[in-house]
Amino acid sequence: MSFESFATGLGNLLTGNLAQTIFDGIKTYFPPDMTPEQQARLRLELERIEQDKRQQTDNALLEAEQMLTERISKLEGTASDLKSLPVVGRLMLFARGCQRPVWGFFTMYLDWCWFSEWTLSEKQQAALIVVNVLVLGFLFGERAIRNLTPLISQLFRKS
C-alpha cells in the first residue's frame, strides 16, 4: 500500500460523507416541519463544511509530503550539490544516470543467456530469479513486483 493511497483512505475516513451523516442526524432530532428550501440550504452548508475539511486534509497531506521530500534532500543531497564538485560531481551524475540502463541491459543479457544457452541448476535459476526481482523492483518499482509475484510463487511451488 502506497503512502498516497493510505493518506487518501485516512482523509476519507476522517471527512467522508460527513455532510450526509450530519444532515440525517439533524433531520432526526430537529423539527420535522423543515421546508425543502431550509433542507437544501442546510445540506449545502454541510457539504461546504465537508469540502473545507477535505481541503484542510489535502493541504496537510501535501505539506507533510513536501516536508518529507525536503528532509530527504537535506540528508542525501541533490544533483545541484554534486554539480559543485568540479570533476567528481559530473562523474557521479553520469553514474547515477547510467545505473538503471546498465542494470536493465545486464539483466536482459543474463536472461537471454539463461533461456538460450545456459543449462543451470535449480539453485542457479533461483539466484537469477532473485536478481530479476531485485532489478525489476528497482527499475520499475512496486508494479513489477506485484505483477511478478504470482509467477514467482508458482515457480517455487513446483520445486
ZADO-1210 file (C-alpha; in nm, 4 decimals, padded with zeros to 6 digits):
<atoms>
<atom x="00.0000" y="00.0000" z="00.0000" code="MET" pos="1"/>
<atom x="00.1471" y="00.3316" z="-00.1017" code="SER" pos="2"/>
<atom x="00.1619" y="00.6419" z="00.1166" code="PHE" pos="3"/>
<atom x="-00.0758" y="00.8234" z="-00.1177" code="GLU" pos="4"/>
<atom x="-00.3477" y="00.5575" z="-00.1022" code="SER" pos="5"/>
<atom x="-00.3076" y="00.5314" z="00.2758" code="PHE" pos="6"/>
<atom x="-00.3355" y="00.9082" z="00.3145" code="ALA" pos="7"/>
<atom x="-00.6387" y="00.9264" z="00.0855" code="THR" pos="8"/>
<atom x="-00.8080" y="00.6480" z="00.2800" code="GLY" pos="9"/>
<atom x="-00.7347" y="00.8251" z="00.6058" code="LEU" pos="10"/>
<atom x="-00.8721" y="01.1503" z="00.4669" code="GLY" pos="11"/>
<atom x="-01.1905" y="00.9774" z="00.3517" code="ASN" pos="12"/>
<atom x="-01.2255" y="00.8134" z="00.6906" code="LEU" pos="13"/>
<atom x="-01.1972" y="01.1491" z="00.8635" code="LEU" pos="14"/>
<atom x="-01.4191" y="01.3503" z="00.6284" code="THR" pos="15"/>
<atom x="-01.6008" y="01.1021" z="00.4062" code="GLY" pos="16"/>
<atom x="-01.9753" y="01.1549" z="00.3754" code="ASN" pos="17"/>
<atom x="-01.9738" y="01.3777" z="00.6818" code="LEU" pos="18"/>
<atom x="-02.2370" y="01.6129" z="00.5430" code="ALA" pos="19"/>
<atom x="-02.4914" y="01.3361" z="00.4813" code="GLN" pos="20"/>
<atom x="-02.4378" y="01.1880" z="00.8279" code="THR" pos="21"/>
<atom x="-02.4893" y="01.5226" z="00.9999" code="ILE" pos="22"/>
<atom x="-02.7890" y="01.6036" z="00.7809" code="PHE" pos="23"/>
<atom x="-02.9550" y="01.2733" z="00.8712" code="ASP" pos="24"/>
<atom x="-02.8908" y="01.3450" z="01.2389" code="GLY" pos="25"/>
<atom x="-03.0380" y="01.6932" z="01.2159" code="ILE" pos="26"/>
<atom x="-03.3474" y="01.5664" z="01.0350" code="LYS" pos="27"/>
<atom x="-03.3964" y="01.3039" z="01.3052" code="THR" pos="28"/>
<atom x="-03.3681" y="01.5314" z="01.6093" code="TYR" pos="29"/>
<atom x="-03.4794" y="01.8715" z="01.4786" code="PHE" pos="30"/>
<atom x="-03.8178" y="01.9944" z="01.3637" code="PRO" pos="31"/>
<atom x="-03.9848" y="01.7658" z="01.1128" code="PRO" pos="32"/>
<atom x="-04.1541" y="02.0628" z="00.9513" code="ASP" pos="33"/>
<atom x="-03.8384" y="02.1930" z="00.7791" code="MET" pos="34"/>
<atom x="-03.9245" y="02.3309" z="00.4405" code="THR" pos="35"/>
<atom x="-03.7463" y="02.1899" z="00.1342" code="PRO" pos="36"/>
<atom x="-03.5625" y="02.5237" z="00.0968" code="GLU" pos="37"/>
<atom x="-03.4354" y="02.5026" z="00.4548" code="GLN" pos="38"/>
<atom x="-03.3278" y="02.1439" z="00.3980" code="GLN" pos="39"/>
<atom x="-03.1479" y="02.2415" z="00.0762" code="ALA" pos="40"/>
<atom x="-02.9694" y="02.5341" z="00.2479" code="ARG" pos="41"/>
<atom x="-02.8721" y="02.3107" z="00.5411" code="LEU" pos="42"/>
<atom x="-02.7437" y="02.0377" z="00.3084" code="ARG" pos="43"/>
<atom x="-02.5491" y="02.2929" z="00.1033" code="LEU" pos="44"/>
<atom x="-02.3869" y="02.4399" z="00.4157" code="GLU" pos="45"/>
<atom x="-02.2963" y="02.0954" z="00.5467" code="LEU" pos="46"/>
<atom x="-02.1418" y="01.9990" z="00.2115" code="GLU" pos="47"/>
<atom x="-01.9421" y="02.3242" z="00.2171" code="ARG" pos="48"/>
<atom x="-01.8146" y="02.2345" z="00.5660" code="ILE" pos="49"/>
<atom x="-01.7229" y="01.8846" z="00.4450" code="GLU" pos="50"/>
<atom x="-01.5413" y="02.0312" z="00.1435" code="GLN" pos="51"/>
<atom x="-01.3478" y="02.2676" z="00.3721" code="ASP" pos="52"/>
<atom x="-01.2456" y="01.9737" z="00.5917" code="LYS" pos="53"/>
<atom x="-01.1379" y="01.7756" z="00.2867" code="ARG" pos="54"/>
<atom x="-00.9335" y="02.0733" z="00.1628" code="GLN" pos="55"/>
<atom x="-00.7645" y="02.1060" z="00.5025" code="GLN" pos="56"/>
<atom x="-00.6814" y="01.7345" z="00.4993" code="THR" pos="57"/>
<atom x="-00.5415" y="01.7560" z="00.1453" code="ASP" pos="58"/>
<atom x="-00.3321" y="02.0601" z="00.2389" code="ASN" pos="59"/>
<atom x="-00.1952" y="01.8829" z="00.5478" code="ALA" pos="60"/>
<atom x="-00.1030" y="01.5751" z="00.3401" code="LEU" pos="61"/>
<atom x="00.0645" y="01.7902" z="00.0743" code="LEU" pos="62"/>
<atom x="00.2606" y="01.9782" z="00.3393" code="GLU" pos="63"/>
<atom x="00.3712" y="01.6512" z="00.5026" code="ALA" pos="64"/>
<atom x="00.4881" y="01.5137" z="00.1672" code="GLU" pos="65"/>
<atom x="00.6797" y="01.8338" z="00.0921" code="GLN" pos="66"/>
<atom x="00.8447" y="01.8221" z="00.4350" code="MET" pos="67"/>
<atom x="00.9487" y="01.4612" z="00.3758" code="LEU" pos="68"/>
<atom x="01.0938" y="01.5456" z="00.0342" code="THR" pos="69"/>
<atom x="01.2807" y="01.8424" z="00.1816" code="GLU" pos="70"/>
<atom x="01.4189" y="01.6281" z="00.4653" code="ARG" pos="71"/>
<atom x="01.5392" y="01.3621" z="00.2222" code="ILE" pos="72"/>
<atom x="01.7115" y="01.6219" z="00.0041" code="SER" pos="73"/>
<atom x="01.8832" y="01.7694" z="00.3105" code="LYS" pos="74"/>
<atom x="02.0035" y="01.4301" z="00.4307" code="LEU" pos="75"/>
<atom x="02.1015" y="01.2808" z="00.0942" code="GLU" pos="76"/>
<atom x="02.1812" y="01.5899" z="-00.1074" code="GLY" pos="77"/>
<atom x="02.0607" y="01.6887" z="-00.4519" code="THR" pos="78"/>
<atom x="02.2015" y="01.6839" z="-00.8040" code="ALA" pos="79"/>
<atom x="02.2880" y="02.0535" z="-00.7743" code="SER" pos="80"/>
<atom x="02.5082" y="01.9690" z="-00.4745" code="ASP" pos="81"/>
<atom x="02.7050" y="01.7273" z="-00.6923" code="LEU" pos="82"/>
<atom x="02.7495" y="01.9882" z="-00.9641" code="LYS" pos="83"/>
<atom x="02.9505" y="02.1999" z="-00.7211" code="SER" pos="84"/>
<atom x="03.2278" y="01.9358" z="-00.7273" code="LEU" pos="85"/>
<atom x="03.4343" y="02.0022" z="-01.0430" code="PRO" pos="86"/>
<atom x="03.5106" y="01.6601" z="-01.1930" code="VAL" pos="87"/>
<atom x="03.3886" y="01.4061" z="-00.9411" code="VAL" pos="88"/>
<atom x="03.0421" y="01.5621" z="-00.9289" code="GLY" pos="89"/>
<atom x="02.9917" y="01.5309" z="-01.3033" code="ARG" pos="90"/>
<atom x="03.1118" y="01.1693" z="-01.2937" code="LEU" pos="91"/>
<atom x="02.8699" y="01.0930" z="-01.0091" code="MET" pos="92"/>
<atom x="02.5797" y="01.2455" z="-01.2016" code="LEU" pos="93"/>
<atom x="02.6748" y="01.0424" z="-01.5080" code="PHE" pos="94"/>
<atom x="02.6984" y="00.7239" z="-01.2994" code="ALA" pos="95"/>
<atom x="02.3608" y="00.7928" z="-01.1379" code="ARG" pos="96"/>
<atom x="02.2048" y="00.8434" z="-01.4800" code="GLY" pos="97"/>
<atom x="02.3611" y="00.5290" z="-01.6293" code="CYS" pos="98"/>
<atom x="02.2808" y="00.2965" z="-01.3426" code="GLN" pos="99"/>
<atom x="01.9279" y="00.1955" z="-01.4427" code="ARG" pos="100"/>
<atom x="02.0014" y="00.1246" z="-01.8111" code="PRO" pos="101"/>
<atom x="02.3191" y="-00.0672" z="-01.7249" code="VAL" pos="102"/>
<atom x="02.1421" y="-00.2882" z="-01.4696" code="TRP" pos="103"/>
<atom x="01.8449" y="-00.3344" z="-01.7018" code="GLY" pos="104"/>
<atom x="02.0513" y="-00.4399" z="-02.0028" code="PHE" pos="105"/>
<atom x="02.2764" y="-00.6602" z="-01.7876" code="PHE" pos="106"/>
<atom x="01.9719" y="-00.8415" z="-01.6522" code="THR" pos="107"/>
<atom x="01.8286" y="-00.8776" z="-02.0020" code="MET" pos="108"/>
<atom x="02.1608" y="-01.0283" z="-02.1156" code="TYR" pos="109"/>
<atom x="02.1590" y="-01.2743" z="-01.8234" code="LEU" pos="110"/>
<atom x="01.8017" y="-01.3756" z="-01.9053" code="ASP" pos="111"/>
<atom x="01.8838" y="-01.4180" z="-02.2732" code="TRP" pos="112"/>
<atom x="02.1792" y="-01.6433" z="-02.1858" code="CYS" pos="113"/>
<atom x="01.9648" y="-01.8331" z="-01.9371" code="TRP" pos="114"/>
<atom x="01.6901" y="-01.9054" z="-02.1900" code="PHE" pos="115"/>
<atom x="01.9081" y="-01.9640" z="-02.4944" code="SER" pos="116"/>
<atom x="02.2460" y="-02.1118" z="-02.3981" code="GLU" pos="117"/>
<atom x="02.2917" y="-02.1997" z="-02.0350" code="TRP" pos="118"/>
<atom x="02.1950" y="-02.5147" z="-01.8546" code="THR" pos="119"/>
<atom x="02.1505" y="-02.4111" z="-01.4930" code="LEU" pos="120"/>
<atom x="02.0817" y="-02.5965" z="-01.1731" code="SER" pos="121"/>
<atom x="01.7743" y="-02.5129" z="-00.9678" code="GLU" pos="122"/>
<atom x="01.9806" y="-02.3033" z="-00.7258" code="LYS" pos="123"/>
<atom x="02.1318" y="-02.1023" z="-01.0091" code="GLN" pos="124"/>
<atom x="01.7882" y="-02.0480" z="-01.1591" code="GLN" pos="125"/>
<atom x="01.6574" y="-01.9343" z="-00.8205" code="ALA" pos="126"/>
<atom x="01.9505" y="-01.6903" z="-00.7951" code="ALA" pos="127"/>
<atom x="01.8690" y="-01.5469" z="-01.1390" code="LEU" pos="128"/>
<atom x="01.5063" y="-01.5115" z="-01.0380" code="ILE" pos="129"/>
<atom x="01.6132" y="-01.3161" z="-00.7312" code="VAL" pos="130"/>
<atom x="01.8371" y="-01.0936" z="-00.9453" code="VAL" pos="131"/>
<atom x="01.5456" y="-01.0314" z="-01.1830" code="ASN" pos="132"/>
<atom x="01.3103" y="-00.9431" z="-00.8969" code="VAL" pos="133"/>
<atom x="01.5620" y="-00.7057" z="-00.7416" code="LEU" pos="134"/>
<atom x="01.6482" y="-00.5300" z="-01.0675" code="VAL" pos="135"/>
<atom x="01.2878" y="-00.5109" z="-01.1852" code="LEU" pos="136"/>
<atom x="01.1833" y="-00.3860" z="-00.8438" code="GLY" pos="137"/>
<atom x="01.4489" y="-00.1183" z="-00.8547" code="PHE" pos="138"/>
<atom x="01.3787" y="-00.0138" z="-01.2122" code="LEU" pos="139"/>
<atom x="01.0032" y="-00.0420" z="-01.2229" code="PHE" pos="140"/>
<atom x="00.9018" y="-00.0346" z="-00.8597" code="GLY" pos="141"/>
<atom x="00.6050" y="-00.1833" z="-00.6903" code="GLU" pos="142"/>
<atom x="00.4159" y="-00.2560" z="-01.0107" code="ARG" pos="143"/>
<atom x="00.6788" y="-00.5014" z="-01.1351" code="ALA" pos="144"/>
<atom x="00.6910" y="-00.6860" z="-00.8047" code="ILE" pos="145"/>
<atom x="00.3118" y="-00.7060" z="-00.7890" code="ARG" pos="146"/>
<atom x="00.2940" y="-00.8421" z="-01.1444" code="ASN" pos="147"/>
<atom x="00.5715" y="-01.0973" z="-01.0929" code="LEU" pos="148"/>
<atom x="00.4655" y="-01.2282" z="-00.7514" code="THR" pos="149"/>
<atom x="00.2145" y="-01.4882" z="-00.8830" code="PRO" pos="150"/>
<atom x="00.4651" y="-01.6202" z="-01.1366" code="LEU" pos="151"/>
<atom x="00.7429" y="-01.6470" z="-00.8786" code="ILE" pos="152"/>
<atom x="00.5231" y="-01.8202" z="-00.6213" code="SER" pos="153"/>
<atom x="00.4075" y="-02.0618" z="-00.8909" code="GLN" pos="154"/>
<atom x="00.7690" y="-02.1429" z="-00.9842" code="LEU" pos="155"/>
<atom x="00.8638" y="-02.2089" z="-00.6235" code="PHE" pos="156"/>
<atom x="00.5576" y="-02.4297" z="-00.5652" code="ARG" pos="157"/>
<atom x="00.6740" y="-02.6582" z="-00.8462" code="LYS" pos="158"/>
<atom x="01.0156" y="-02.7041" z="-00.6812" code="SER" pos="159"/>
</atoms>
